[in-house]
């Protein structure tokens, strides 16, 4: 059962990012067709949007294993209210949401690719998503 505290956390996550976060340019490239036997996508279209999120944070050295998390990867938390603009349902692997390979973030003069997306829960409700980005 979702309580009022859980749903108010969505507003709190948005307000925190509005106060201390920043805007990011995100380009979503989606394919209209996909051939799993070749791994190739066809009919690619793209759209650019501004997304509000937390400042980018590097990962603690203890978490870097060069398998799931590489040296230089950063984490950005995006409030749930902003994620309606993004394609979060392109792939789901072992309960960890992953974006399409065509999703790019531009900030600080670099282009970043979304590697993984993890939900941040408040009780049963998703309040935000943590995006793992890689150059």
PyMOL commands that set and color helices and strands:
alter all, ss='L'
color gray80, all
select helices_A, chain A and resi 4-20+61-63+80-83
alter helices_A, ss='H'
color red, helices_A
select strands_A, chain A and resi 22-35+40-53+57-58+74-79+91-93+96-98+104-107+110-122+125-134
alter strands_A, ss='S'
color yellow, strands_A
deselect
rebuild
show_as cartoon
